[in-house]
Amino acid sequence: MRILLTGSSGWLGQTLAPRLKALGHQVTGLDPVAADQTTIIGSVADRGMVRSVLRDGRFEAIIHAGGLHKPDIDRNSRDTFMAVNVQGTFNLLDEAVEQDVPRFVFTSTTSLMISAAIRAGRAGGMREAAWLTEAMAPEPRNIYGVTKLAAEKLCRFYHDAFGLAVVVLRTARFFPEADDMAHAIDQSDENTKANELLFRRLTVGDAAEAHVVALQRASDLGFGLFIVSAPTPFRPDDCAALMTDAPAVVARYFPDYPALYRRRGWTMFGSIDRVYDASHAASRLGFTCKTGFAEVLRGLAEDGPQARG
Ligand SMILES: NC(=O)c1ccc[n+]([C@@H]2O[C@H](COP(=O)([O-])OP(=O)(O)OC[C@H]3O[C@@H](n4cnc5c(N)ncnc54)[C@H](O)[C@@H]3O)[C@@H](O)[C@H]2O)c1
């Protein structure tokens, strides 16, 4: 397939573009920043440029992974977020319809489901973890979430009004950097990321693979919106205990975790405030992450007793 990939210079784009090429696709990378996988330097906010790129490329699919995300909030105005994440997505969708591009995959974010109340651990007025599925009505807490939600709505509109096949991937965190709250917990980065695979993270390789599957399935699905995160072992009736004593809940599902963690000097979060449920992606999209908490534990067991730090 001839594919336009936006955000090709980013963390996801640099992983996804080689994967698509290995599968035999022709990938044109579009990004304002130059990098290996980027063929065209430009912004999705530039309608004229988007029009000419689509006219010249005769693409069979657009994967729209480019844009501004949470770390960009401090560096960019709300105007810029609107121009890039909303107008930019509109430009791509509108030109896709004008120029008969039949498939569109949009990289969204689970972050848009986190309201101020969920973040404060007050989901539904109770002190329990929020169980998050595609059925919830998001109330984003920042300009990143609001613009991503608006872009999701545009995707839905272009499917309903024009029949464009669209898959929206509400992707959990896969960034390599330490969390902005990391200073608050005395934990190695590897330890924190392992914990997060229980409820709010996936590897960048799995994020890329979800896009590959979305691309393959878009025409059959017509429209789909999926949470993409490593499979959680938890169930909705764990939510109260997750908030008050997460280690006990984790130990119920993984009885060997406390010993494996102890010998590395690792710790579990005391409290878990949300769980992204990716079961709809498993059942309808046919995608499940390869790496989850169980795989991490298997790796720890195979590594033997030496300290990891
Ligand atoms: N990193 C995460 O944990 C995470 C989690 C959920 C969703 N996402 C989403 O995944 C996508 C990729 O994120 P990433 O982690 O690779 O981030 P990244 O910042 O590494 O990559 C984003 C890329 O988009 C490009 N970009 C910025 N403005 C653009 C514009 N006007 N036109 C075209 N491209 C533009 C950037 O130059 C960058 O290369 C983003 O849409 C992000 O919102 C990321």
The ligand as an SDF file (V2000), in Angstrom:
LIG
                    3D

 44 48  0  0  0  0  0  0  0  0999 V2000
    4.1780    8.9840   23.6370 N   0  0  0  0  0  0  0  0  0  0  0  0
    3.1050    8.5320   24.2610 C   0  0  0  0  0  0  0  0  0  0  0  0
    3.2070    7.9560   25.3450 O   0  0  0  0  0  0  0  0  0  0  0  0
    1.7520    8.7060   23.6000 C   0  0  0  0  0  0  0  0  0  0  0  0
    0.6370    8.1970   24.2730 C   0  0  0  0  0  0  0  0  0  0  0  0
   -0.6120    8.2920   23.6510 C   0  0  0  0  0  0  0  0  0  0  0  0
   -0.7160    8.8640   22.3890 C   0  0  0  0  0  0  0  0  0  0  0  0
    0.3900    9.3700   21.7890 N   0  0  0  0  0  0  0  0  0  0  0  0
    0.2390    9.9580   20.4520 C   0  0  0  0  0  0  0  0  0  0  0  0
    1.0790    9.2460   19.5890 O   0  0  0  0  0  0  0  0  0  0  0  0
    1.5010   10.1070   18.5310 C   0  0  0  0  0  0  0  0  0  0  0  0
    3.0030   10.0120   18.3850 C   0  0  0  0  0  0  0  0  0  0  0  0
    3.5760   10.3680   19.6210 O   0  0  0  0  0  0  0  0  0  0  0  0
    5.1310   10.2190   19.9270 P   0  0  0  0  0  0  0  0  0  0  0  0
    5.2860    9.7040   21.2860 O   0  0  0  0  0  0  0  0  0  0  0  0
    5.8120    9.5260   18.8110 O   0  0  0  0  0  0  0  0  0  0  0  0
    5.4920   11.7620   19.9970 O   0  0  0  0  0  0  0  0  0  0  0  0
    6.6720   12.5540   19.3240 P   0  0  0  0  0  0  0  0  0  0  0  0
    6.5830   13.9490   19.8340 O   0  0  0  0  0  0  0  0  0  0  0  0
    7.9390   11.8090   19.4710 O   0  0  0  0  0  0  0  0  0  0  0  0
    6.2140   12.5140   17.8110 O   0  0  0  0  0  0  0  0  0  0  0  0
    5.2330   13.3500   17.2900 C   0  0  0  0  0  0  0  0  0  0  0  0
    5.7160   13.8240   15.9580 C   0  0  0  0  0  0  0  0  0  0  0  0
    4.7160   14.6710   15.3990 O   0  0  0  0  0  0  0  0  0  0  0  0
    5.4000   15.7050   14.7630 C   0  0  0  0  0  0  0  0  0  0  0  0
    4.5650   16.8790   14.5500 N   0  0  0  0  0  0  0  0  0  0  0  0
    4.4250   17.9470   15.3800 C   0  0  0  0  0  0  0  0  0  0  0  0
    3.6960   18.8810   14.7920 N   0  0  0  0  0  0  0  0  0  0  0  0
    3.3640   18.3960   13.5780 C   0  0  0  0  0  0  0  0  0  0  0  0
    2.6610   18.9450   12.4850 C   0  0  0  0  0  0  0  0  0  0  0  0
    2.1630   20.1970   12.5430 N   0  0  0  0  0  0  0  0  0  0  0  0
    2.5140   18.1920   11.3560 N   0  0  0  0  0  0  0  0  0  0  0  0
    3.0320   16.9500   11.2840 C   0  0  0  0  0  0  0  0  0  0  0  0
    3.7270   16.3880   12.2930 N   0  0  0  0  0  0  0  0  0  0  0  0
    3.8980   17.1080   13.4280 C   0  0  0  0  0  0  0  0  0  0  0  0
    6.5870   16.0170   15.6500 C   0  0  0  0  0  0  0  0  0  0  0  0
    7.6140   16.7500   14.9660 O   0  0  0  0  0  0  0  0  0  0  0  0
    7.0170   14.6390   16.0620 C   0  0  0  0  0  0  0  0  0  0  0  0
    8.0080   14.1110   15.2000 O   0  0  0  0  0  0  0  0  0  0  0  0
    1.0010   11.4980   18.8810 C   0  0  0  0  0  0  0  0  0  0  0  0
   -0.1650   11.7400   18.1300 O   0  0  0  0  0  0  0  0  0  0  0  0
    0.6670   11.4060   20.3560 C   0  0  0  0  0  0  0  0  0  0  0  0
   -0.3800   12.2640   20.7150 O   0  0  0  0  0  0  0  0  0  0  0  0
    1.6260    9.3150   22.3580 C   0  0  0  0  0  0  0  0  0  0  0  0
  1  2  1  0
  2  3  2  0
  2  4  1  0
  4  5  1  0
  4 44  2  0
  5  6  2  0
  6  7  1  0
  7  8  2  0
  8  9  1  0
  8 44  1  0
  9 10  1  0
  9 42  1  0
 10 11  1  0
 11 12  1  0
 11 40  1  0
 12 13  1  0
 13 14  1  0
 14 15  2  0
 14 16  1  0
 14 17  1  0
 17 18  1  0
 18 19  2  0
 18 20  1  0
 18 21  1  0
 21 22  1  0
 22 23  1  0
 23 24  1  0
 23 38  1  0
 24 25  1  0
 25 26  1  0
 25 36  1  0
 26 27  1  0
 26 35  1  0
 27 28  2  0
 28 29  1  0
 29 30  1  0
 29 35  2  0
 30 31  1  0
 30 32  2  0
 32 33  1  0
 33 34  2  0
 34 35  1  0
 36 37  1  0
 36 38  1  0
 38 39  1  0
 40 41  1  0
 40 42  1  0
 42 43  1  0
M  CHG  2   8   1  16  -1
M  END
$$$$
